[in-house]
Amino acid sequence: MESLFIPTLVVALAEIGDKTQLLALLLAARYRRPWPIIWGIVVATLANHLAAGAVGSWVARELSEETLSWILAAAFGAMALWTLVPDKLEDDETRRVRRFGPFMATLVAFFLAEMGDKTQVATVMLAAQYPDFLMVILGTTLGMLVANVPVVLAGNFAADRLPLALIRRIAAAAFAALALYAIYQALKLSGMLA
């Protein structure tokens, strides 16, 4: 269950205030049809995170557990800092997909917006850390849905009232705690801690 729960939590935290969450809000306001948008998010996230998870699994096979722990610690530390920076959604991304219906617009826009994004990087790290590949992918996809479906369903109402700066700081603190735990694990593996 850890291979499902931790990826769900990590991606849900990383997604708060992310450009794909802003994209979900924009698509919800534009199309006013939540279900095609939600299904577009599901399909795009599964495709993107399957690729990211495959990279993470490959990295896990190629590196020692100690090296992987140090990389994980650095990545979680970087995620903590990255989470503090609010994302902006480029207008070009949204303008190009408006001519499609809500499902295709969401599918294309979400897939492209996730490339190199925090949640894709998190998926690579989590797939490298946990051996149950499918549970990690399901968890990261579920985390994406936990963060984005309420935005799609609530539209502008929820986005205007959420204290995003506070939520970003809490998410950054959670990533910093994960980085410290990964450092502890790396030190233990290296024999520096008993």
CORQUI-V669111 format. One record per residue. N is the residue number from 1. RES is the residue in one small letter. SS is DSSP state (~ for helix, > for strand, _ for the rest). PSI is psi in radians with two decimals (none if undefined). D_LAST is the distance of its C-alpha to the last C-alpha in Angstrom with 2 decimals. Layout:
N & RES & SS & PSI & D_LAST
N & RES & SS & PSI & D_LAST
This chain:
1 & m & _ & -0.47 & 27.32
2 & e & ~ & -0.62 & 24.37
3 & s & ~ & -0.30 & 25.93
4 & l & ~ & -0.82 & 29.08
5 & f & ~ & -0.87 & 28.04
6 & i & ~ & -0.83 & 25.60
7 & p & ~ & -0.65 & 28.07
8 & t & ~ & -0.83 & 30.90
9 & l & ~ & -0.82 & 29.29
10 & v & ~ & -0.83 & 28.19
11 & v & ~ & -0.67 & 31.65
12 & a & ~ & -0.73 & 33.55
13 & l & ~ & -0.76 & 31.86
14 & a & ~ & -0.48 & 32.43
15 & e & ~ & -0.32 & 36.03
16 & i & _ & 2.08 & 37.06
17 & g & _ & 0.12 & 39.66
18 & d & _ & 2.83 & 39.24
19 & k & ~ & -0.52 & 42.38
20 & t & ~ & -0.49 & 42.50
21 & q & ~ & -0.69 & 42.63
22 & l & ~ & -0.66 & 45.45
23 & l & ~ & -0.74 & 47.03
24 & a & ~ & -0.75 & 46.90
25 & l & ~ & -0.77 & 48.70
26 & l & ~ & -0.79 & 51.26
27 & l & ~ & -0.67 & 51.97
28 & a & ~ & -0.72 & 52.35
29 & a & ~ & -0.62 & 54.80
30 & r & ~ & -0.84 & 56.66
31 & y & ~ & -0.45 & 57.12
32 & r & _ & 0.61 & 56.83
33 & r & _ & 1.60 & 55.91
34 & p & ~ & -0.66 & 52.33
35 & w & ~ & -0.76 & 51.96
36 & p & ~ & -0.60 & 52.71
37 & i & ~ & -0.79 & 50.30
38 & i & ~ & -0.77 & 47.51
39 & w & ~ & -0.61 & 48.15
40 & g & ~ & -0.71 & 48.14
41 & i & ~ & -0.77 & 44.71
42 & v & ~ & -0.91 & 43.42
43 & v & ~ & -0.79 & 44.87
44 & a & ~ & -0.74 & 43.89
45 & t & ~ & -0.77 & 40.30
46 & l & ~ & -0.80 & 39.93
47 & a & ~ & -0.82 & 41.39
48 & n & ~ & -0.80 & 39.34
49 & h & ~ & -0.45 & 36.00
50 & l & ~ & -0.77 & 36.67
51 & a & ~ & -0.79 & 37.01
52 & a & ~ & -0.71 & 33.93
53 & g & ~ & -0.64 & 31.89
54 & a & ~ & -0.71 & 33.17
55 & v & ~ & -0.78 & 31.94
56 & g & ~ & -0.72 & 28.46
57 & s & ~ & -0.70 & 28.35
58 & w & ~ & -0.79 & 29.54
59 & v & ~ & -0.72 & 26.86
60 & a & ~ & -0.62 & 24.14
61 & r & ~ & -0.53 & 25.71
62 & e & ~ & -0.39 & 26.04
63 & l & _ & 2.68 & 22.64
64 & s & _ & 2.81 & 19.17
65 & e & ~ & -0.66 & 16.70
66 & e & ~ & -0.81 & 14.71
67 & t & ~ & -0.76 & 18.14
68 & l & ~ & -0.68 & 19.25
69 & s & ~ & -0.72 & 16.41
70 & w & ~ & -0.73 & 17.43
71 & i & ~ & -0.73 & 21.04
72 & l & ~ & -0.75 & 20.54
73 & a & ~ & -0.81 & 19.04
74 & a & ~ & -0.72 & 22.05
75 & a & ~ & -0.76 & 24.45
76 & f & ~ & -0.64 & 23.48
77 & g & ~ & -0.77 & 23.80
78 & a & ~ & -0.68 & 27.17
79 & m & ~ & -0.66 & 28.17
80 & a & ~ & -0.78 & 27.55
81 & l & ~ & -0.73 & 29.95
82 & w & ~ & -0.61 & 32.35
83 & t & ~ & -0.50 & 32.69
84 & l & _ & -0.33 & 34.10
85 & v & _ & 2.02 & 36.97
86 & p & _ & 2.45 & 39.74
87 & d & _ & 2.64 & 41.20
88 & k & _ & 2.49 & 44.90
89 & l & _ & 2.10 & 46.88
90 & e & _ & 2.40 & 49.26
91 & d & ~ & -0.55 & 52.79
92 & d & ~ & -0.71 & 53.44
93 & e & ~ & -0.77 & 50.90
94 & t & ~ & -0.59 & 52.70
95 & r & ~ & -0.67 & 56.21
96 & r & ~ & -0.53 & 55.85
97 & v & ~ & -0.02 & 54.92
98 & r & _ & -0.47 & 57.41
99 & r & _ & -0.26 & 60.11
100 & f & _ & 2.89 & 58.13
101 & g & _ & 3.06 & 57.92
102 & p & ~ & -0.69 & 54.94
103 & f & ~ & -0.92 & 52.98
104 & m & ~ & -0.68 & 53.42
105 & a & ~ & -0.77 & 53.00
106 & t & ~ & -0.80 & 49.69
107 & l & ~ & -0.90 & 48.50
108 & v & ~ & -0.85 & 49.32
109 & a & ~ & -0.77 & 48.27
110 & f & ~ & -0.75 & 44.90
111 & f & ~ & -0.82 & 44.04
112 & l & ~ & -0.70 & 44.93
113 & a & ~ & -0.46 & 43.34
114 & e & ~ & -0.28 & 39.97
115 & m & _ & 2.05 & 39.90
116 & g & _ & 0.18 & 37.09
117 & d & _ & 2.89 & 36.56
118 & k & ~ & -0.76 & 33.35
119 & t & ~ & -0.51 & 33.41
120 & q & ~ & -0.75 & 33.96
121 & v & ~ & -0.74 & 31.02
122 & a & ~ & -0.68 & 28.89
123 & t & ~ & -0.72 & 30.20
124 & v & ~ & -0.84 & 29.20
125 & m & ~ & -0.77 & 25.59
126 & l & ~ & -0.67 & 25.43
127 & a & ~ & -0.53 & 27.06
128 & a & ~ & -0.53 & 24.52
129 & q & ~ & -0.65 & 21.63
130 & y & _ & 2.35 & 23.27
131 & p & _ & -0.37 & 24.90
132 & d & _ & 1.51 & 27.83
133 & f & ~ & -0.88 & 30.16
134 & l & ~ & -0.68 & 33.05
135 & m & ~ & -0.65 & 31.13
136 & v & ~ & -0.81 & 29.70
137 & i & ~ & -0.75 & 33.28
138 & l & ~ & -0.71 & 34.69
139 & g & ~ & -0.79 & 32.11
140 & t & ~ & -0.63 & 32.80
141 & t & ~ & -0.74 & 36.50
142 & l & ~ & -0.70 & 36.32
143 & g & ~ & -0.69 & 34.54
144 & m & ~ & -0.73 & 37.38
145 & l & ~ & -0.68 & 39.91
146 & v & ~ & -0.69 & 38.34
147 & a & ~ & -0.57 & 38.76
148 & n & ~ & -0.57 & 42.12
149 & v & ~ & -0.77 & 44.21
150 & p & ~ & -0.60 & 44.68
151 & v & ~ & -0.75 & 45.80
152 & v & ~ & -0.78 & 48.26
153 & l & ~ & -0.66 & 49.59
154 & a & ~ & -0.32 & 49.86
155 & g & _ & -2.49 & 51.05
156 & n & ~ & -0.48 & 51.72
157 & f & ~ & -0.89 & 51.47
158 & a & ~ & -0.72 & 47.68
159 & a & ~ & -0.63 & 46.96
160 & d & ~ & -0.36 & 49.11
161 & r & ~ & -0.15 & 47.46
162 & l & _ & 2.36 & 43.71
163 & p & _ & 1.37 & 41.85
164 & l & ~ & -0.61 & 40.30
165 & a & ~ & -0.78 & 38.96
166 & l & ~ & -0.76 & 36.99
167 & i & ~ & -0.70 & 35.80
168 & r & ~ & -0.73 & 34.68
169 & r & ~ & -0.70 & 32.65
170 & i & ~ & -0.75 & 30.96
171 & a & ~ & -0.73 & 30.23
172 & a & ~ & -0.71 & 28.85
173 & a & ~ & -0.66 & 26.51
174 & a & ~ & -0.73 & 25.32
175 & f & ~ & -0.65 & 24.69
176 & a & ~ & -0.70 & 22.86
177 & a & ~ & -0.71 & 20.54
178 & l & ~ & -0.65 & 20.01
179 & a & ~ & -0.76 & 19.34
180 & l & ~ & -0.70 & 16.64
181 & y & ~ & -0.71 & 14.99
182 & a & ~ & -0.65 & 15.41
183 & i & ~ & -0.79 & 13.88
184 & y & ~ & -0.81 & 10.70
185 & q & ~ & -0.72 & 10.85
186 & a & ~ & -0.73 & 11.76
187 & l & ~ & -0.67 & 9.01
188 & k & ~ & -0.79 & 6.48
189 & l & ~ & -0.56 & 9.22
190 & s & ~ & -0.14 & 9.74
191 & g & _ & 0.10 & 6.59
192 & m & _ & -0.34 & 6.74
193 & l & _ & 2.53 & 3.76
194 & a & _ & none & 0.00
